[in-house]
Amino acid sequence: MNEEWNRIKKIIKNINKKIPLSIDTRKSEIMDKAINLGVKLINDVSGLNYDSKTIEVLKKNKIPFVIQHSQSVPAVSYTHLTLPTKRIV
């Protein structure tokens, strides 16, 4: 969880004041932290099946959310990809 949060927190802090942001995650702790930094929409990429605390976080924050279904776990299905990156912050 810390690795994921460390990758995105600076971006959220810098961009959320300029445009509304959404975040794709399946971890309630990431959702909660992102909402506290101003994220306006959550996309649960597990279809609400990964983290039992997700619904609690969504209810507590009264934030719009999307329920997405994925047939595989991202860490497994994308390990073979090398994607170009561009620094935006």
Secondary structure, 3 states (H helix, E strand, C coil): CHHHHHHHHHHHHHHCCCCCCEEEECCHHHHHHHHHCCCCEEEECCCCCCCCCHHHHHHHHCCCEEECCCCCCHHHHCCCCCCCCCCCC
